[in-house]
Amino acid sequence: MTTAPLGDSDDEPDRYPASFDDDGPDDDLPLPPCEALARPADVLDFLLPLIGPERGGPMALWCALVDHEDRTLPLVMPISDIPMRPDPELVTSLVVQLREVLEDRAPDGGLVFAVVRRTGGDRGPVELAWCAALAAAAAHAGVRVLAVAAVGRDRARVLQWERSP
């Protein structure tokens, strides 16, 4: 199967807004799927290849953006060195900053988070605390969170799923 570069086909709409640059030092990375994340399994299918071997690394929070149709955008931000217990002010500040990116790049879009830690990947106290902190910060900032996943070395699960109607 061959794929044409973004925007090169007249009969296929661009996958991303024109403001996204797909030409640069990271242009060899795999493109995220253009299909909408329609179910929790799609979230894991999207996140796990991106996180890759980092599933066995130190704790991190991965943030991804989706557009108004829940299609992933070519922006994924891993944040390493996060505390086991989320700091509400820090989490709110992060979500507010992500809201600004969404307002600029994908109005009416949303966020996808993955709490990644070697022994995680399920409904543990660390993952549930981060899920609650992210939900509270998103509610405060007025940002839609499509999903929060817990990802560990040996397992992964979607903890929160809220598809827009």
C-alpha positions as CSV (number, residue, x, y, z in Angstrom):
1,M,0.0,0.0,0.0
2,T,1.3,3.4,-0.9
3,T,0.2,6.7,0.5
4,A,0.6,10.2,-1.0
5,P,2.0,13.0,1.0
6,L,-0.6,15.1,2.8
7,G,-2.6,17.4,0.5
8,D,-1.2,15.9,-2.7
9,S,-4.5,14.3,-3.8
10,D,-7.3,16.4,-5.3
11,D,-9.9,13.9,-4.4
12,E,-8.9,13.4,-0.8
13,P,-9.2,16.2,1.7
14,D,-6.2,17.2,3.8
15,R,-5.9,15.2,7.0
16,Y,-4.8,18.1,9.1
17,P,-5.3,21.9,9.1
18,A,-3.0,23.8,6.8
19,S,-1.3,25.3,9.9
20,F,0.3,21.9,10.7
21,D,3.7,21.5,9.1
22,D,4.4,17.9,8.0
23,D,7.8,18.7,6.7
24,G,10.7,18.8,9.1
25,P,13.1,16.8,11.2
26,D,10.4,14.5,12.5
27,D,8.6,13.9,9.1
28,D,9.7,10.3,9.1
29,L,7.5,9.5,12.1
30,P,4.4,7.5,11.4
31,L,1.3,9.6,10.8
32,P,-1.5,9.2,13.3
33,P,-4.6,7.5,12.0
34,C,-7.0,9.8,10.2
35,E,-10.0,7.9,11.4
36,A,-11.7,9.2,14.4
37,L,-11.1,7.5,17.8
38,A,-14.5,6.0,17.9
39,R,-14.1,3.6,20.8
40,P,-11.7,2.9,23.7
41,A,-9.8,0.2,21.7
42,D,-9.0,2.9,19.1
43,V,-7.4,5.0,21.8
44,L,-5.1,2.1,22.8
45,D,-4.3,1.3,19.1
46,F,-3.2,4.9,18.7
47,L,-1.3,5.3,22.0
48,L,0.6,2.0,22.4
49,P,2.7,2.2,19.2
50,L,3.6,5.9,20.0
51,I,4.6,5.1,23.5
52,G,6.5,2.0,22.4
53,P,9.3,0.9,24.7
54,E,8.7,3.9,27.0
55,R,6.0,1.7,28.5
56,G,8.7,0.2,30.6
57,G,10.4,3.4,31.5
58,P,9.9,6.0,34.2
59,M,6.6,7.5,34.9
60,A,5.3,10.0,32.3
61,L,2.2,11.7,31.1
62,W,1.5,11.6,27.4
63,C,-0.8,14.2,25.9
64,A,-2.4,14.1,22.5
65,L,-4.9,16.3,20.7
66,V,-7.9,15.5,18.7
67,D,-10.0,17.6,16.4
68,H,-13.8,18.2,16.7
69,E,-14.4,14.8,15.0
70,D,-12.0,13.0,17.4
71,R,-9.4,12.5,14.7
72,T,-5.9,12.6,16.1
73,L,-3.7,15.6,15.3
74,P,0.0,15.4,14.6
75,L,1.0,16.6,18.1
76,V,1.8,14.3,20.9
77,M,3.6,15.6,24.0
78,P,5.2,13.2,26.5
79,I,6.0,14.8,29.8
80,S,8.5,12.9,31.9
81,D,9.5,13.2,35.5
82,I,5.9,13.7,36.8
83,P,5.1,13.0,40.4
84,M,3.2,9.9,41.6
85,R,0.6,12.2,43.2
86,P,-0.6,14.9,40.8
87,D,-0.3,18.5,41.9
88,P,-3.7,20.1,41.1
89,E,-2.1,23.5,40.3
90,L,0.5,21.9,38.0
91,V,-2.2,19.8,36.2
92,T,-4.5,22.7,35.8
93,S,-1.7,24.9,34.4
94,L,-0.9,22.1,31.9
95,V,-4.5,21.7,30.8
96,V,-4.9,25.4,30.4
97,Q,-1.8,25.5,28.1
98,L,-3.2,22.6,26.1
99,R,-6.5,24.5,25.8
100,E,-4.6,27.4,24.2
101,V,-3.1,25.1,21.6
102,L,-6.5,23.5,20.9
103,E,-8.1,27.0,20.5
104,D,-5.4,27.8,18.0
105,R,-5.2,24.5,16.1
106,A,-8.4,22.6,16.6
107,P,-11.3,24.6,18.0
108,D,-13.9,22.3,19.6
109,G,-11.2,19.6,19.8
110,G,-10.2,17.6,22.8
111,L,-7.5,15.9,24.7
112,V,-6.3,12.3,25.1
113,F,-4.0,11.5,28.0
114,A,-2.0,8.4,29.0
115,V,-0.6,7.9,32.5
116,V,2.5,5.7,31.8
117,R,4.5,3.9,34.3
118,R,6.3,0.6,34.3
119,T,4.0,-1.2,36.8
120,G,0.9,0.6,35.7
121,G,-1.7,-0.1,33.1
122,D,-4.7,-0.7,35.2
123,R,-7.0,1.0,37.8
124,G,-4.2,1.5,40.4
125,P,-4.3,4.4,43.0
126,V,-1.7,6.4,41.0
127,E,-3.6,6.1,37.7
128,L,-7.0,6.9,39.3
129,A,-5.5,10.0,41.1
130,W,-4.2,11.3,37.8
131,C,-7.4,10.5,36.0
132,A,-9.4,12.5,38.7
133,A,-6.9,15.4,38.6
134,L,-7.0,15.6,34.8
135,A,-10.8,15.5,34.9
136,A,-11.0,18.3,37.5
137,A,-8.4,20.4,35.6
138,A,-10.3,19.9,32.3
139,A,-13.6,20.9,33.9
140,H,-12.0,24.0,35.4
141,A,-10.4,25.0,32.0
142,G,-13.5,24.1,29.9
143,V,-11.6,21.5,27.9
144,R,-13.1,18.2,26.6
145,V,-11.1,15.1,27.5
146,L,-11.9,12.3,25.1
147,A,-9.9,9.6,27.0
148,V,-7.5,8.9,29.8
149,A,-5.6,5.7,29.6
150,A,-3.3,3.8,32.0
151,V,-0.3,2.3,30.2
152,G,2.2,-0.1,31.8
153,R,4.9,-2.4,30.5
154,D,2.6,-5.4,30.5
155,R,-0.9,-4.0,30.2
156,A,-3.0,-1.0,29.2
157,R,-6.6,0.1,29.8
158,V,-8.8,3.1,29.1
159,L,-9.9,4.6,32.4
160,Q,-12.1,7.3,31.1
161,W,-13.9,7.6,27.8
162,E,-16.2,10.4,26.8
163,R,-17.0,10.5,23.1
164,S,-18.8,13.7,22.0
165,P,-22.3,13.1,20.7
